[in-house]
Amino acid sequence: MLIKPADKVIFADDEIEKNFNNLSNDIIKKVILRAKEKFKANVFCGQSIKKNIIPKIYISKYSIDNLWWYPLPDGWRLVYSVITPSRDEILAVIIEWFDHKGYERRFGYG
């Protein structure tokens, strides 16, 4: 398993960060904060998602070419991408989090 610490963990855009800051579910907020710390220790601690099933909306909106999911309690999932804006920097970019049904809808499983 590849282990590489993230230099930073960021949100994909201001709206996602705003949604995080306004989360009313304290448990989900705490585990997302914990996930951010895990990404700082190893950006590859999640599970890689095959390129052919990355939702097209993520590709067009964020110009990503990789996607990872990280398990949260009660079947929730956090999806993020790993980017390298420079040779010496690696970032985890949080894109979305949702319950299992939301995840299945986003990925066309349900």
C-alpha positions as a printed Julia matrix, in Angstrom:
110×3 Matrix{Float64}:
   0.0    0.0     0.0
   1.27   3.43   -0.96
   1.69   5.81    1.98
   2.08   9.51    1.31
   1.03  12.35    3.61
  -1.11  15.15    2.2
   0.4   18.59    2.53
  -3.11  20.02    2.81
  -6.71  18.88    2.85
  -9.06  21.27    1.09
 -12.65  21.36   -0.1
 -13.28  21.25   -3.84
 -15.11  24.58   -3.75
 -16.51  27.22   -1.39
 -20.0   25.71   -1.44
 -18.75  22.35   -0.17
 -16.77  24.09    2.58
 -19.85  26.12    3.52
 -21.94  22.93    3.66
 -19.34  21.38    5.95
 -19.24  24.4     8.25
 -23.06  24.39    8.43
 -23.38  20.64    9.12
 -25.95  20.05   11.82
 -24.93  16.4    12.25
 -22.11  16.71   14.78
 -21.12  13.05   14.42
 -20.57  13.37   10.66
 -18.73  16.66   11.14
 -16.39  15.07   13.7
 -15.62  12.05   11.53
 -14.93  14.27    8.51
 -12.47  16.22   10.67
 -10.93  12.9    11.7
 -10.77  11.85    8.03
  -8.92  15.07    7.21
  -6.3   14.15    9.82
  -6.03  10.64    8.33
  -5.46  12.17    4.86
  -2.67  14.32    6.31
  -1.01  11.12    7.53
  -1.7    9.15    4.32
  -3.63  10.61    1.41
  -4.13   7.1     0.04
  -5.89   5.71    3.14
  -9.24   5.53    1.31
 -10.35   3.11   -1.4
  -9.63   3.94   -5.02
 -12.64   4.2    -7.33
 -12.19   2.84  -10.86
 -11.79   5.62  -13.41
 -14.64   4.35  -15.6
 -17.2    4.86  -12.8
 -16.11   8.34  -11.67
 -19.27  10.45  -12.05
 -18.98  12.69  -15.1
 -20.17  15.66  -13.06
 -17.01  15.42  -10.94
 -14.79  15.25  -14.01
 -16.43  18.25  -15.69
 -16.81  20.37  -12.55
 -13.45  19.66  -10.89
 -11.26  18.34  -13.76
 -10.24  15.3   -11.73
  -8.8   12.06  -13.05
  -8.89  10.04   -9.81
 -11.39   9.5    -7.04
 -11.26   7.82   -3.65
 -13.89   6.99   -1.06
 -13.43   6.91    2.67
 -15.88   5.11    4.97
 -17.77   7.1     7.6
 -20.05   5.64   10.31
 -23.54   4.31    9.59
 -22.82   3.65    5.91
 -21.88   7.24    5.08
 -19.1    7.84    2.55
 -16.75  10.7     1.83
 -15.35  11.04   -1.68
 -12.17  12.89   -2.45
  -9.51  13.3    -5.09
  -5.74  13.49   -4.82
  -4.04  16.26   -6.77
  -0.47  17.42   -7.16
  -0.44  21.13   -8.07
   3.36  21.05   -8.02
   6.06  18.41   -7.91
   6.5   18.93   -4.18
   2.88  19.24   -3.07
   0.09  16.72   -2.67
  -3.47  17.68   -1.74
  -6.56  15.76   -0.71
  -9.61  17.5    -2.18
 -12.91  16.71   -0.46
 -15.67  16.57   -3.05
 -18.75  15.2    -1.33
 -20.08  13.11    1.56
 -23.37  11.32    1.75
 -25.26   8.4     3.21
 -25.15   5.06    1.42
 -28.32   5.74   -0.61
 -26.94   9.08   -1.79
 -23.69   7.37   -2.74
 -25.55   4.72   -4.73
 -27.59   7.39   -6.55
 -24.5    9.47   -7.38
 -22.7    6.44   -8.8
 -25.74   5.05  -10.61
 -26.16   1.94   -8.48
 -29.66   2.65   -7.25
